[in-house]
Amino acid sequence: MARKIDSRIKVTGTLIAQSPIHVGGINDNPEVDLTIAVNGQGHYYIPGTSLAGAFRNWMQMYTGSEHFINGLWGFQEKKGGNNGHASFILIEDAIVQGAVLEIRDGVGINRFSGTAAEQAKYDRAILTRGSKINLDITFEVTSKASADWSKYQKLFFQLIDALQHGEIRLGAAKTRGLGKVKLLNAKVIEQDLLTHSGIIQALQNQGNVLNLSQLTNQITISSANPILDIVINWTPQSPLMVKAEGDGIAVDILPLVSAVDSSVTFVLPGSSVKGTLRSQAERIIRTVRNLTIPNDSNNGQTFIQQVEVALVKDIFGTAAKNEGENQFGKIGSLSVDDCYANIPISVNDWENIKSATNETNLIQVLNRANLTNTQQVFHVAVDRWTGGAAEGFLYTTLEPMGISWQPLRLSLNLGRLESNSLPALALLLLVLRDLSQRKIPLGYATNRGMGAIKVDSISIQGRNLDEALSAFLPATLNNGNIATLHRKFLDQLNKAWQQWIELPTTNNG
């Protein structure tokens, strides 16, 4: 039997990508491992199922009540039951307007050899930052729902407000810089389905316009989980870049760029920064707990075993095992955003840089793009027998120097860490200490003089913290010096860290 619906609340607007987005589809491109979803008309889109999953997960985090979420989003009861129902929230597939794709490549690093891990290289297609995504949500209202119905309505508008504040991420790699969106130009109408005039309005796709700002004015958005927001102001001390997959003509190795509005600029992907921080965290844990690095065989499973280090995997996440082992991956507690340079480059200028045919032409187009400090650098391997240049080992790189960058932005979800929140925070602060002491270079060719950075300051702010943490935050660490944190706070972290170290160890810590 169909359920009775008294009215419908329809929300439309545009989701603006604040970072690149990847929502995967059927792989029909042999050149890319992870492709973007395409609908039957050939348009890039985000399926309604992907949107619903992200929105439902946000509400689950916000309320912490599976029963409450099932009542709003629907559920299918297990065998023998007959109490399931469909969702009261309907979400249409979202078409991406004027979609522009970029390709990002990723690689896992073998912890034993320091080289690319076997079976851990992949390419991912992404929708660029600034992509516009149509949003169309319908909320069916009924007076015969559960006693929690007023809470359902409030939570629905909290969801819309969270979208307006950029609190919800979509798609894959959400903790590695992708998926951040913000709702703009939201329009809310209510269609009354109990009156003749209301039915006519609904048939004309019209309704009573609701003032969204009034509906959300009294709502304070904060996750049920405590969150730490970390902002790192920094400056490069040497050439710094992440290698692009494609080559130029005059230059063999180009820095990675990504779209920002109508231009492009140099970028440090969140995946690259997060991977670097993870490697240092693993070194710390292996040192204090005297752990060895697995190196049984050269295959993909060995790499997964290498990165499964206790506490580190709670912070940075863990990949799923083989399907036959019935073990699933776990999202990390730490999110790292993409970091962009503060120098816009027109798309035309960048294409001219890639297609420059000689050094003179390259210098001209670099000057035209205001990249006077970006230079072509020649590298050569030396033949150990003759002492001369090795055959076929001369190559050039385009190395950005003297570039101003945006701050690094990290977010730590303490709720996902559960009982390990204090030792995990202690470990993260140790990693940030090493970053501040110039022990952790970023980007490409870090063993060849590139990627050195200087940390100017680290600011730490909290949301929804308990009294124990909120008493010591926010805090600003000049030059990244963690010793300037409140002494009582440091004592608590040190005690939790020592207690965790003394726990019995397993093969992975």
C-alpha distance (Angstrom), angle and dihedral (degrees) to the residues before:
residue distance angle dihedral
M1 . . .
A2 3.81 . .
R3 3.80 114.9 .
K4 3.78 121.2 -118.9
I5 3.81 114.7 -106.8
D6 3.82 118.0 -165.0
S7 3.80 97.5 -173.6
R8 3.77 144.0 -15.1
I9 3.79 128.4 -131.3
K10 3.80 111.7 -153.6
V11 3.79 122.6 -164.8
T12 3.80 121.5 -168.7
G13 3.78 130.5 173.6
T14 3.77 144.8 115.3
L15 3.78 126.1 -77.1
I16 3.81 109.8 -146.4
A17 3.79 114.9 -155.6
Q18 3.81 108.6 -124.0
S19 3.80 88.4 -174.7
P20 3.82 133.8 13.3
I21 3.82 116.0 -70.3
H22 3.79 133.4 -147.2
V23 3.80 122.1 -167.9
G24 3.77 108.1 166.4
G25 3.78 129.2 -132.5
I26 3.80 139.8 172.7
N27 3.80 108.8 -41.9
D28 3.81 105.6 -120.1
N29 3.82 95.9 148.7
P30 3.81 115.2 84.9
E31 3.82 90.4 -163.9
V32 3.84 95.3 60.0
D33 3.80 126.6 52.8
L34 3.82 97.2 -159.5
T35 3.80 113.2 35.8
I36 3.81 132.4 -172.6
A37 3.82 121.7 -101.9
V38 3.82 113.9 -97.1
N39 3.81 124.5 -168.7
G40 3.80 127.5 -138.6
Q41 3.81 91.7 -86.1
G42 3.78 92.7 55.5
H43 3.83 95.4 -105.8
Y44 3.77 123.7 136.0
Y45 3.78 108.6 -116.0
I46 3.79 146.3 160.0
P47 3.82 110.5 -120.7
G48 3.78 117.2 -124.2
T49 3.79 87.7 -122.6
S50 3.82 90.6 61.3
L51 3.80 91.8 49.1
A52 3.81 92.1 46.1
G53 3.80 91.3 50.0
A54 3.80 92.7 51.5
F55 3.81 93.2 45.4
R56 3.79 93.6 46.1
N57 3.80 91.2 48.9
W58 3.82 90.6 51.9
M59 3.80 90.8 51.8
Q60 3.80 90.1 47.4
M61 3.80 89.6 54.9
Y62 3.80 91.7 44.9
T63 3.80 97.5 50.6
G64 3.79 102.3 24.3
S65 3.83 87.7 -149.0
E66 3.80 119.4 118.8
H67 3.81 91.1 -175.1
F68 3.80 91.4 54.1
I69 3.82 92.7 47.9
N70 3.82 92.4 47.5
G71 3.79 89.4 54.7
L72 3.80 91.7 55.8
W73 3.81 102.6 33.4
G74 3.80 98.2 32.8
F75 3.77 130.8 -122.4
Q76 3.77 142.2 -144.0
E77 3.78 112.4 -124.8
K78 3.76 119.3 -135.5
K79 3.80 122.3 -101.8
G80 3.77 114.3 -54.5
G81 3.81 95.1 26.6
N82 3.78 128.9 105.2
N83 3.81 103.4 -174.6
G84 3.80 102.3 94.7
H85 3.80 122.7 116.3
A86 3.80 140.8 -177.5
S87 3.78 123.9 -94.8
F88 3.81 120.7 -84.3
I89 3.82 88.5 -146.5
L90 3.81 116.3 74.2
I91 3.80 119.4 -167.4
E92 3.80 124.6 -169.2
D93 3.79 124.7 -143.8
A94 3.82 108.0 -89.0
I95 3.81 118.1 -131.3
V96 3.81 117.0 -148.0
Q97 3.81 111.7 -129.7
G98 3.81 117.0 -136.1
A99 3.79 92.6 -11.1
V100 3.81 117.7 -156.9
L101 3.80 118.8 -169.7
E102 3.78 131.3 -148.3
I103 3.78 128.8 -174.3
R104 3.79 120.8 -131.7
D105 3.77 120.4 -173.7
G106 3.78 123.4 -151.1
V107 3.77 133.3 -166.7
G108 3.78 135.4 -175.5
I109 3.80 116.6 -132.9
N110 3.79 119.3 -133.5
R111 3.82 104.0 -124.6
F112 3.81 92.7 -148.9
S113 3.81 101.1 48.5
G114 3.81 100.6 23.5
T115 3.82 90.1 -132.3
A116 3.80 131.9 108.5
A117 3.80 111.1 -59.0
E118 3.80 120.0 -119.7
Q119 3.84 113.4 -96.7
A120 3.82 92.1 1.6
K121 3.82 100.4 105.0
Y122 3.80 119.3 103.5
D123 3.81 143.8 155.0
R124 3.79 122.5 -134.3
A125 3.81 127.1 -163.2
I126 3.81 113.6 -142.9
L127 3.78 137.2 -172.2
T128 3.79 107.1 -121.4
R129 3.78 126.6 -110.8
G130 3.81 109.3 -87.6
S131 3.82 94.5 37.9
K132 3.82 112.7 149.3
I133 3.79 118.8 -134.0
N134 3.80 124.0 -169.8
L135 3.81 113.2 -127.9
D136 3.82 123.9 -159.1
I137 3.83 119.1 171.1
T138 3.81 128.2 171.3
F139 3.81 122.4 -163.9
E140 3.80 113.8 -163.6
V141 3.80 112.4 -147.2
T142 3.80 122.5 -156.3
S143 3.80 130.6 173.9
K144 3.81 91.0 -148.6
A145 3.76 96.3 63.9
S146 3.79 123.7 108.0
A147 3.78 124.9 -62.0
D148 3.80 87.2 -96.6
W149 3.80 92.3 69.1
S150 3.82 96.7 111.4
K151 3.80 87.9 52.4
Y152 3.80 89.4 51.7
Q153 3.80 91.3 57.3
K154 3.79 92.7 46.7
L155 3.79 91.7 48.5
F156 3.80 91.1 49.1
F157 3.80 91.2 56.6
Q158 3.80 89.4 44.8
L159 3.80 86.6 57.3
I160 3.81 91.2 53.1
D161 3.81 90.7 47.1
A162 3.81 90.2 50.0
L163 3.81 89.0 54.0
Q164 3.80 89.7 51.0
H165 3.81 89.9 52.6
G166 3.82 94.4 47.3
E167 3.81 93.4 -115.2
I168 3.82 97.2 136.6
R169 3.80 127.6 70.1
L170 3.79 127.5 -157.9
G171 3.78 136.0 -149.3
A172 3.79 130.6 -4.8
A173 3.82 132.0 -16.2
K174 3.81 92.4 24.1
T175 3.81 91.8 159.9
R176 3.82 92.1 46.9
G177 3.77 100.6 62.9
L178 3.81 102.2 -77.9
G179 3.79 136.0 108.0
K180 3.81 105.2 34.6
V181 3.82 112.3 146.6
K182 3.80 137.1 170.9
L183 3.80 127.3 -156.2
L184 3.81 116.3 -127.4
N185 3.83 133.2 178.4
A186 3.79 92.7 17.6
K187 3.81 115.4 -174.7
V188 3.81 121.8 -167.7
I189 3.80 125.2 -166.4
E190 3.80 131.6 171.9
Q191 3.80 120.4 -145.6
D192 3.80 116.5 -156.2
L193 3.81 109.0 -144.5
L194 3.82 96.3 -176.9
T195 3.82 97.7 69.1
H196 3.80 133.6 61.5
S197 3.82 93.4 -124.4
G198 3.78 90.9 47.7
I199 3.81 91.9 52.6
I200 3.82 90.4 50.7
Q201 3.80 90.4 50.7
A202 3.79 90.8 49.1
L203 3.82 91.4 51.3
Q204 3.81 87.9 53.1
N205 3.82 90.0 48.8
Q206 3.79 89.9 -114.5
G207 3.80 134.8 117.6
N208 3.77 146.0 151.0
V209 3.79 109.6 -46.6
L210 3.81 113.2 -125.9
N211 3.80 124.0 -153.0
L212 3.79 103.2 -121.2
S213 3.80 93.9 -168.6
Q214 3.81 90.1 57.7
L215 3.80 92.0 46.5
T216 3.79 92.3 52.3
N217 3.81 99.4 32.2
Q218 3.79 93.7 98.3
I219 3.81 94.7 41.3
T220 3.78 120.9 102.6
I221 3.78 111.9 -160.1
S222 3.78 116.3 -146.6
S223 3.75 130.6 137.2
A224 3.77 118.3 -108.0
N225 3.80 84.2 -123.9
P226 3.82 121.0 76.3
I227 3.80 111.4 -110.4
L228 3.81 131.8 -161.7
D229 3.82 116.2 -156.1
I230 3.81 113.0 -157.7
V231 3.82 122.6 -167.9
I232 3.81 118.7 -171.2
N233 3.81 118.0 -164.1
W234 3.78 109.4 -158.7
T235 3.79 145.6 158.4
P236 3.83 128.8 -149.2
Q237 3.80 117.2 -113.2
S238 3.80 96.3 -168.2
P239 3.80 136.9 15.8
L240 3.80 108.0 -52.0
M241 3.79 130.5 -169.6
V242 3.77 145.7 126.6
K243 3.79 114.0 -119.7
A244 3.80 116.8 -108.4
E245 3.78 118.5 -135.6
G246 3.81 95.3 -126.0
D247 3.81 127.6 66.3
G248 3.77 130.7 -133.4
I249 3.81 126.9 -134.1
A250 3.82 102.2 -116.0
V251 3.82 91.0 24.4
D252 3.80 124.4 51.7
I253 3.82 99.7 -162.0
L254 3.80 120.9 39.1
P255 3.81 129.9 -172.3
L256 3.78 117.4 -108.6
V257 3.80 115.1 -102.4
S258 3.79 130.9 -173.6
A259 3.79 134.8 -165.1
V260 3.80 120.5 -93.0
D261 3.81 111.8 179.7
S262 3.82 106.5 -51.5
S263 3.81 95.9 -19.5
V264 3.80 138.6 54.0
T265 3.79 132.5 -125.8
F266 3.78 141.1 178.4
V267 3.80 114.4 -75.6
L268 3.79 139.6 -164.9
P269 3.82 103.0 -153.9
G270 3.78 116.4 -134.1
S271 3.81 87.9 -124.7
S272 3.82 90.9 59.6
V273 3.81 95.0 48.0
K274 3.80 92.7 43.5
G275 3.80 91.8 49.3
T276 3.80 91.0 51.7
L277 3.80 92.7 49.8
R278 3.81 90.3 46.7
S279 3.80 92.6 53.8
Q280 3.80 90.8 53.8
A281 3.81 91.7 47.3
E282 3.82 89.0 52.9
R283 3.82 90.8 51.2
I284 3.79 90.4 52.8
I285 3.82 94.0 49.6
R286 3.81 93.5 44.6
T287 3.80 89.4 50.1
V288 3.81 98.7 49.1
R289 3.83 93.3 41.7
N290 3.81 97.1 37.3
L291 3.81 95.3 -123.7
T292 3.79 126.8 167.0
I293 3.80 125.8 -139.6
P294 3.84 114.7 -110.7
N295 3.80 112.1 -119.2
D296 3.80 104.1 160.8
S297 3.79 97.6 134.2
N298 3.77 140.0 -6.6
N299 3.79 102.5 -107.0
G300 3.79 140.6 105.1
Q301 3.80 94.2 -92.8
T302 3.80 90.8 58.1
F303 3.80 89.6 57.5
I304 3.82 90.8 51.1
Q305 3.81 89.4 51.0
Q306 3.80 90.7 50.0
V307 3.81 94.8 55.7
E308 3.81 94.9 44.9
V309 3.79 95.6 97.0
A310 3.79 118.0 153.3
L311 3.82 115.3 -103.6
V312 3.81 89.8 5.7
K313 3.80 91.6 72.5
D314 3.82 89.6 49.1
I315 3.80 90.1 56.3
F316 3.79 100.9 36.7
G317 3.82 102.0 26.6
T318 3.78 133.9 -119.3
A319 3.79 133.0 -109.6
A320 3.79 124.0 -119.2
K321 3.78 117.8 -95.4
N322 3.79 124.6 -130.1
E323 3.80 111.8 -56.2
G324 3.79 91.0 -116.8
E325 3.80 91.0 61.7
N326 3.81 90.9 58.9
Q327 3.80 92.4 -137.4
F328 3.77 121.2 134.3
G329 3.78 131.4 -154.0
K330 3.78 124.0 -107.1
I331 3.78 126.4 -138.3
G332 3.78 114.5 -120.4
S333 3.79 124.9 -111.5
L334 3.81 92.4 -135.3
S335 3.80 121.2 74.3
V336 3.81 122.1 -167.9
D337 3.81 121.5 -167.2
D338 3.79 126.5 -144.1
C339 3.81 111.1 -93.1
Y340 3.81 118.3 -140.5
A341 3.79 131.9 -161.2
N342 3.80 118.0 -116.1
I343 3.78 94.5 -122.4
P344 3.82 120.2 91.0
I345 3.79 116.7 -147.6
S346 3.78 120.4 -164.8
V347 3.79 115.1 -120.5
N348 3.80 89.8 -122.5
D349 3.82 92.7 52.7
W350 3.80 91.6 50.0
E351 3.79 92.0 49.9
N352 3.82 88.4 51.4
I353 3.81 90.1 51.1
K354 3.81 91.5 52.1
S355 3.79 92.7 46.5
A356 3.83 97.4 44.1
T357 3.80 106.9 129.6
N358 3.82 101.4 -157.5
E359 3.80 142.5 14.3
T360 3.81 95.0 -95.9
N361 3.79 92.7 51.1
L362 3.82 90.1 46.2
I363 3.82 93.4 53.6
Q364 3.80 90.3 50.6
V365 3.80 94.9 52.6
L366 3.82 91.9 43.2
N367 3.81 90.4 54.3
R368 3.80 90.2 47.3
A369 3.82 89.1 54.2
N370 3.86 91.6 49.0
L371 3.80 90.6 -113.0
T372 3.79 95.5 128.7
N373 3.82 92.0 142.8
T374 3.80 93.0 52.2
Q375 3.79 109.1 94.6
Q376 3.76 140.5 -174.0
V377 3.81 107.9 -119.1
F378 3.80 124.7 -165.0
H379 3.81 121.4 -140.7
V380 3.77 129.9 -174.4
A381 3.79 135.9 179.6
V382 3.81 116.1 -131.1
D383 3.79 121.2 -129.6
R384 3.81 105.6 -122.3
W385 3.80 92.3 -147.5
T386 3.79 103.0 46.5
G387 3.80 99.4 24.2
G388 3.80 88.6 -132.2
A389 3.79 131.8 109.9
A390 3.80 112.1 -60.2
E391 3.78 115.3 -115.9
G392 3.83 112.3 -96.9
F393 3.82 95.0 0.7
L394 3.80 101.1 106.2
Y395 3.80 113.0 111.8
T396 3.80 139.8 155.9
T397 3.79 134.0 -138.3
L398 3.80 131.9 -162.2
E399 3.80 103.1 -132.9
P400 3.84 121.3 -166.3
M401 3.81 112.2 -141.9
G402 3.79 132.3 177.3
I403 3.81 91.9 19.4
S404 3.81 122.2 152.2
W405 3.81 114.3 -133.9
Q406 3.78 135.3 -162.3
P407 3.83 117.2 -110.4
L408 3.79 120.7 -83.7
R409 3.80 108.6 -109.6
L410 3.80 122.1 -154.6
S411 3.79 131.2 175.2
L412 3.81 124.4 -163.0
N413 3.81 118.2 -160.9
L414 3.80 102.6 -153.1
G415 3.81 92.0 -175.0
R416 3.82 91.4 68.6
L417 3.80 90.1 54.8
E418 3.81 93.6 58.9
S419 3.83 110.0 178.8
N420 3.82 92.6 1.4
S421 3.81 95.8 62.4
L422 3.83 96.8 110.0
P423 3.84 98.5 44.7
A424 3.82 89.1 43.5
L425 3.80 90.7 51.7
A426 3.80 89.2 48.3
L427 3.82 90.2 52.7
L428 3.80 92.4 48.7
L429 3.81 90.9 50.4
L430 3.81 89.6 51.4
V431 3.81 89.0 53.3
L432 3.82 90.7 49.2
R433 3.81 88.7 48.4
D434 3.81 89.7 55.8
L435 3.80 90.2 46.6
S436 3.81 89.4 53.1
Q437 3.81 91.0 48.5
R438 3.83 90.0 56.3
K439 3.80 93.7 -112.3
I440 3.82 93.5 123.4
P441 3.82 117.1 59.9
L442 3.80 118.8 -167.7
G443 3.78 133.7 -135.7
Y444 3.80 131.4 -0.7
A445 3.83 130.4 -1.3
T446 3.79 94.2 8.3
N447 3.82 90.5 159.6
R448 3.81 90.4 55.5
G449 3.79 102.8 57.3
M450 3.79 100.6 -79.5
G451 3.81 132.8 112.1
A452 3.82 101.5 37.3
I453 3.81 112.7 150.1
K454 3.80 138.7 -176.3
V455 3.80 118.7 -140.2
D456 3.81 110.9 -140.5
S457 3.80 98.0 -177.5
I458 3.79 143.2 -20.4
S459 3.80 120.6 -147.0
I460 3.81 121.0 -164.5
Q461 3.79 121.8 -165.9
G462 3.79 129.4 172.4
R463 3.78 137.5 -145.6
N464 3.78 125.2 -159.9
L465 3.80 92.6 -2.9
D466 3.78 125.9 165.8
E467 3.79 119.8 -113.6
A468 3.80 93.4 -97.3
L469 3.82 92.9 61.9
S470 3.80 100.3 30.5
A471 3.82 89.4 59.8
F472 3.82 90.0 68.2
L473 3.80 101.9 35.1
P474 2.99 146.9 119.3
A475 3.78 96.9 48.1
T476 3.80 136.0 170.4
L477 3.81 118.9 -152.0
N478 3.80 111.8 -158.6
N479 3.80 110.1 -143.9
G480 3.82 86.2 0.2
N481 3.81 92.7 -76.8
I482 3.82 104.9 164.3
A483 3.81 90.2 -171.5
T484 3.82 87.8 77.1
L485 3.81 91.0 68.6
H486 3.80 116.1 107.3
R487 3.81 109.8 -71.3
K488 3.81 94.1 -130.8
F489 3.81 90.2 51.6
L490 3.81 91.4 50.2
D491 3.80 90.2 49.6
Q492 3.82 90.5 53.7
L493 3.80 91.6 49.2
N494 3.80 92.7 46.2
K495 3.81 92.0 50.3
A496 3.83 92.4 49.3
W497 3.83 90.2 46.0
Q498 3.81 93.2 51.5
Q499 3.80 92.2 46.8
W500 3.80 91.0 51.6
I501 3.82 92.7 48.3
E502 3.81 90.2 53.5
L503 3.81 93.4 54.4
P504 3.83 115.7 110.1
T505 3.80 111.1 -84.4
T506 3.80 130.6 -132.4
N507 3.80 130.0 -164.3
N508 3.81 90.5 -76.2
G509 3.78 97.2 36.7
